[in-house]
């Protein structure tokens, strides 16, 4: 009986959908194709140049955007927890993005819209960076930082 229960538990785990990245979606996205609502968990966009695409609602958790150039890209509502954006250049919409633990150290945020973004636990973020971005009353920031209104 014990073996049957263990086999049933193992079968349940094997049959369940994993939260891992979708390799087909990652391959398309890293080539610069729009990929809204895609599962791009831990995708590597390091040194990439992406312009005029949408990743709205995508899961980009733990992805690497270090030294990437992201211009006019829609990242609204994305899961950007634990994102690495060290030295990246952004001109994008992060409206409603969830950025807990995102590393924004050295990122250039000129023209970025953070309205409604959850950034209270983002790391490496400075007031100098935020001076070039905007948000709204629902934007949450690390303690002591402020952002101008987009309106």
C-alpha positions as CSV (number, residue, x, y, z in Angstrom):
1,X,0.0,0.0,0.0
2,X,2.8,2.4,0.9
3,X,4.4,1.8,-2.6
4,X,1.1,2.6,-4.3
5,X,0.8,5.9,-2.4
6,X,4.4,6.9,-3.2
7,X,3.9,6.1,-6.9
8,X,0.7,8.1,-6.9
9,X,2.5,11.1,-5.3
10,X,5.3,10.8,-7.8
11,X,2.9,10.5,-10.7
12,X,1.2,13.7,-9.5
13,X,4.5,15.6,-9.5
14,X,5.6,14.3,-12.9
15,X,2.2,15.1,-14.5
16,X,2.0,18.6,-13.1
17,X,3.1,21.6,-15.1
18,X,6.4,23.1,-14.0
19,X,6.8,26.8,-13.6
20,X,10.1,26.7,-15.6
21,X,10.6,28.8,-18.6
22,X,9.1,28.0,-22.0
23,X,12.1,27.4,-24.3
24,X,10.2,28.2,-27.5
25,X,9.0,31.5,-26.1
26,X,12.5,32.3,-24.7
27,X,14.1,31.6,-28.1
28,X,11.6,33.9,-29.8
29,X,11.9,36.7,-27.2
30,X,15.7,36.7,-27.1
31,X,15.6,37.2,-30.9
32,X,13.6,40.3,-30.3
33,X,10.1,39.1,-31.1
34,X,7.2,40.4,-29.1
35,X,6.1,37.9,-26.5
36,X,3.2,39.2,-24.3
37,X,2.2,36.9,-21.4
38,X,5.1,34.5,-22.1
39,X,6.9,32.5,-19.5
40,X,10.5,33.8,-19.8
41,X,11.7,32.8,-16.4
42,X,15.5,33.1,-16.1
43,X,15.8,34.2,-19.8
44,X,19.1,35.7,-20.8
45,X,18.8,39.1,-22.5
46,X,22.3,40.3,-21.4
47,X,23.7,42.7,-24.0
48,X,20.6,42.4,-26.1
49,X,19.1,45.3,-28.0
50,X,15.3,45.2,-28.1
51,X,13.2,48.0,-29.6
52,X,9.5,48.6,-30.0
53,X,8.3,45.2,-28.7
54,X,5.8,44.1,-26.0
55,X,6.4,41.7,-23.2
56,X,3.3,42.9,-21.3
57,X,2.2,40.4,-18.6
58,X,5.2,38.2,-19.2
59,X,7.0,36.3,-16.5
60,X,10.6,37.6,-16.6
61,X,11.4,36.6,-13.0
62,X,15.2,36.1,-12.5
63,X,16.0,37.1,-16.1
64,X,19.3,38.8,-17.0
65,X,19.0,42.2,-18.7
66,X,22.6,43.3,-17.7
67,X,24.0,45.8,-20.2
68,X,20.9,45.4,-22.4
69,X,19.3,48.3,-24.4
70,X,15.6,48.2,-24.1
71,X,13.8,51.1,-26.0
72,X,10.1,51.6,-26.3
73,X,9.3,48.2,-25.0
74,X,6.0,47.5,-23.1
75,X,6.8,45.7,-19.9
76,X,3.4,46.6,-18.2
77,X,2.3,44.1,-15.7
78,X,5.4,41.9,-15.9
79,X,6.8,39.8,-13.1
80,X,10.3,41.2,-12.8
81,X,11.2,39.8,-9.4
82,X,14.9,39.3,-8.9
83,X,15.6,40.7,-12.4
84,X,19.3,41.6,-13.1
85,X,19.4,44.9,-15.0
86,X,22.9,45.9,-14.0
87,X,24.0,48.6,-16.4
88,X,21.0,48.3,-18.7
89,X,19.4,51.2,-20.6
90,X,15.7,51.3,-20.5
91,X,13.1,53.5,-22.2
92,X,10.1,51.4,-21.5
93,X,6.7,51.1,-19.7
94,X,6.9,49.3,-16.4
95,X,3.3,50.1,-15.5
96,X,2.1,47.7,-12.8
97,X,5.3,45.7,-13.0
98,X,6.3,43.6,-9.9
99,X,10.0,44.2,-9.2
100,X,10.7,42.7,-5.8
101,X,14.5,42.1,-5.6
102,X,15.1,43.5,-9.1
103,X,18.7,44.7,-9.4
104,X,18.6,48.1,-11.1
105,X,22.1,49.1,-10.1
106,X,23.6,51.3,-12.8
107,X,20.4,51.0,-15.0
108,X,19.6,54.1,-17.1
109,X,15.8,54.8,-16.6
110,X,15.3,57.9,-18.8
111,X,11.6,58.1,-19.9
112,X,10.6,55.0,-17.9
113,X,7.0,54.9,-16.7
114,X,6.7,53.1,-13.3
115,X,3.1,53.9,-12.6
116,X,1.6,51.3,-10.3
117,X,4.9,49.4,-10.1
118,X,5.9,47.5,-7.0
119,X,9.5,48.5,-6.4
120,X,9.8,48.7,-2.6
121,X,12.3,45.8,-2.5
122,X,14.2,46.6,-5.7
123,X,18.0,46.9,-5.1
124,X,20.6,49.3,-6.4
125,X,18.0,52.0,-7.3
126,X,19.0,55.6,-6.7
127,X,17.3,59.0,-6.6
128,X,19.4,60.0,-9.6
129,X,18.0,57.2,-11.7
130,X,14.4,58.0,-10.6
131,X,14.9,61.7,-11.5
132,X,14.7,60.6,-15.2
133,X,11.6,58.4,-14.7
134,X,8.0,58.9,-13.6
135,X,5.3,57.1,-11.6
136,X,2.1,57.7,-9.8
137,X,0.7,57.6,-6.3
138,X,0.5,53.8,-6.4
139,X,4.1,53.3,-7.3
140,X,6.0,51.8,-4.3
141,X,9.7,52.6,-3.9
142,X,12.5,51.7,-1.6
143,X,12.4,53.8,1.6
144,X,13.6,57.4,1.1
145,X,13.2,57.5,-2.7
146,X,10.7,59.6,-4.5
147,X,9.5,59.7,-8.1
148,X,7.8,62.5,-10.1
149,X,4.3,62.1,-11.4
150,X,3.9,61.1,-15.0
151,X,0.9,63.4,-15.5
